[in-house]
Amino acid sequence: MEMDAGAMAEAVTRLKRAHGQLGGVIAMIENGDDCERVLTQLAAVSRAVGRAGFKIVATGMRQCQVARDSGEEAPMSEEQLEKLFLALS
């Protein structure tokens, strides 16, 4: 299924933020920063990436539902969407 760039804007914003946070985590490690602070920031990066993934899956689910509601074939099956969703856990 091709992604609509407009529908993915929120996921892209989250990923860009996570990208910046990850750079900060790397710098913290290289500078020998406090372990607890590093892990707290790393957990934040992980959550941001996960949320972006869930946003992408949710958008795909909406696209499939819109297609079904209009009598078209959905771009992905429910099984494919479920597999993608579970890959994020």
N, C-alpha and C positions, 0 to 999 in steps of 0.2 A: 504494500500500500504506500503510495506516495504521500508525503506529508505536505500539508498546506502551510507555507511559511507564516502566514498571518495567524493561523491557529496555534502555531508553535512559538509565538513571540514570548509568551510567559515562560515557557520552558527554556528558551534561549537566554532570557534575562537571568533566570536562576543559575544556569550553567556558567554564564559569564561571571556572576558573583562568586560561584564556587571556584572557578578558575583563579580568580584573584585571591580568594582565601587559601587555596592550595599553595600558591606562590608564597604567601605569608607563612604557612606551616613549614615549607621547605626552608625558608630563611631562618625561622625559629630553630629548627633542628641544626642547621649549619652554624648558628651562633651559640649553640649549646644552651638554649633556653630551658626553662623549667619544664619537666616532663608532664606535669599535670596541665599546664597551660597548652602545651603542644597537643596533648590528647584531646583536650576540650575543643580546640580549634579543628582538629582532624575529624572529630565527631560531627561538628557543624558542617564541614565540607561533605561528609558522607550523607548526612540528612538532606542537604541541598541537592546533591546529585540524585538521590533516591526520589525526592519529590519531583524533580524534573522528569524522571522516568515515568512516575505515576501520572503526571500531567500528559505525557505523550500517549500513554495507554488510554487514558480517559478520553482524549481527543479522538483517538482511533475508534473507540467504542461509539462515540457520538456520530462520527462519520458513517460507521456501519449502520447505526440505527436510522439515520436520515436516509440512507440508500434504501434500506428495507421499507421504510414508511412510504417512500415514493415508488415502490414496486421494482426497484432496481436490485441487481445482485450486489450484496455487500462486498467491499474490497477484501475483507478477511472473514474467516469463519470464527464462530465463538471459541472453538478449540484453539485456534491460532492466537487469538487475543488472550485467552486464559494462560496459554503457555508463556507469552510475553510478560503478562502480569506476574506470574509465579517466578519468572527469571529474576525479577527485581527483589524478591524476598530472600 
